[in-house]
């Protein structure tokens, strides 16, 4: 491609030396990858169909079976986004409605979880209308002391 030609789909090409032909193995002695085709002589890996599970340790008891198992994981556990009062104080004006949608818009809450929990770190000086799934007792007291309202979803 000449220097002054504009870049178009029909004159794109990869950088020199960046594209190489694939290695064709098992194509005779002249190729340098003939006979055993780069697999060495004999052994498990020279055979076709040889593959192992990710945890296989050559017949030794694998680590995931050696270590003791304790406790259990509750698959029904609810996970909440944790938001603190000082984070809300910075981002909202007096009389604003603080709900999961507005928290998502402020990027305090991202992705999917089971709800939002408000905790009492920091102080509140503005009267806010808060709608969350869970709230700590201290956070509720601070919001109501500032003249705000709390509503559980």
C-alpha positions in Angstrom: 0.0 0.0 0.0 1.4 3.4 -1.0 1.8 6.1 1.7 -0.6 8.5 0.2 -3.5 6.0 -0.4 -6.5 6.3 2.0 -7.2 3.4 4.3 -10.0 1.2 2.9 -11.2 -2.3 3.4 -9.9 -3.4 0.0 -6.3 -2.4 0.7 -5.9 -3.6 4.3 -3.1 -6.1 4.9 -1.4 -7.4 8.0 2.0 -6.2 9.1 5.0 -7.8 7.5 6.0 -10.9 9.4 2.9 -11.0 11.6 1.2 -13.8 9.7 2.8 -17.2 9.4 1.7 -20.5 7.9 0.5 -23.1 10.4 2.9 -26.0 11.3 1.9 -29.1 9.2 3.0 -32.0 11.3 3.3 -35.6 10.3 4.1 -34.8 6.6 7.4 -36.7 6.1 11.0 -36.3 7.1 11.6 -33.3 4.9 9.2 -31.2 6.9 11.2 -31.5 10.1 8.0 -32.7 11.8 7.6 -36.1 10.3 7.7 -39.6 11.9 6.6 -38.9 15.5 5.1 -35.5 14.6 6.6 -33.6 17.5 5.2 -36.0 20.1 8.4 -37.8 21.0 8.7 -41.6 21.1 6.3 -43.8 23.1 4.5 -42.8 26.3 1.0 -41.5 27.1 1.3 -38.2 25.2 2.4 -39.9 22.0 -0.8 -41.8 21.7 -4.0 -40.5 20.2 -6.8 -39.8 22.6 -4.5 -38.8 25.4 -5.9 -36.2 27.7 -6.3 -35.7 31.5 -8.7 -34.1 33.9 -7.6 -30.7 35.2 -7.1 -32.0 38.8 -5.2 -35.2 37.8 -1.9 -35.7 39.7 -0.5 -38.8 38.1 -2.5 -41.2 40.2 -1.7 -39.5 43.5 -4.8 -38.5 45.5 -5.6 -35.0 44.0 -5.5 -31.9 46.2 -9.2 -31.3 46.0 -9.8 -34.7 47.5 -6.9 -34.6 50.1 -8.0 -31.5 51.9 -10.7 -31.7 54.6 -14.2 -30.3 53.7 -15.9 -28.1 56.3 -19.2 -26.3 56.5 -21.6 -25.7 53.7 -22.6 -23.0 51.3 -26.2 -21.8 51.5 -27.4 -21.5 47.9 -30.4 -19.4 49.0 -28.3 -16.7 50.7 -29.3 -13.2 49.8 -26.6 -10.8 48.8 -27.1 -7.0 49.3 -25.2 -4.0 48.0 -23.9 -2.0 51.0 -24.3 1.7 50.8 -23.3 4.1 53.6 -24.8 7.5 54.6 -21.7 9.4 53.8 -21.9 8.2 50.2 -25.5 9.3 49.9 -24.8 12.7 51.6 -22.3 13.6 48.9 -24.5 12.8 45.9 -28.1 13.8 46.8 -29.8 17.1 47.3 -32.4 17.8 50.0 -35.7 16.1 49.4 -34.3 13.7 46.8 -35.6 10.1 46.6 -32.9 7.6 47.2 -33.9 4.2 45.7 -32.1 1.4 43.9 -32.6 3.0 40.5 -31.1 6.3 41.5 -28.2 4.6 43.3 -27.6 2.7 40.1 -27.6 6.0 38.2 -25.0 7.3 40.7 -23.0 4.1 40.2 -23.1 3.3 43.9 -24.8 0.0 43.0 -23.9 -2.1 39.9 -25.0 -5.4 38.5 -27.6 -7.7 40.0 -28.0 -8.7 43.6 -30.9 -9.2 46.0 -31.2 -5.6 47.1 -29.6 -2.6 48.8 -28.7 -2.3 52.5 -28.1 1.2 54.0 -25.5 1.4 56.8 -24.9 4.3 59.2 -21.3 5.3 58.5 -21.2 9.1 58.2 -23.8 11.8 58.9 -26.9 13.1 57.1 -27.8 16.8 57.1 -30.4 16.7 54.4 -34.0 15.4 54.5 -34.0 12.5 52.1 -36.7 10.0 51.2 -34.9 6.6 51.3 -36.4 3.4 49.7 -34.1 0.4 50.3 -34.5 -3.3 51.1 -32.7 -3.3 54.4 -31.5 -0.5 56.7 -29.5 -0.5 60.0 -31.2 0.9 63.1 -28.6 3.7 63.5 -29.0 4.7 59.8 -32.8 4.9 60.2 -32.4 7.1 63.3 -29.9 9.5 61.6 -32.2 9.9 58.5 -35.3 10.5 60.6 -33.4 13.0 62.9 -32.5 15.0 59.7 -36.2 15.1 58.8 -36.1 12.4 56.2 -38.3 9.3 55.6 -37.4 5.6 55.4 -39.4 3.1 53.3 -38.6 -0.6 53.1 -39.1 -2.3 49.7 
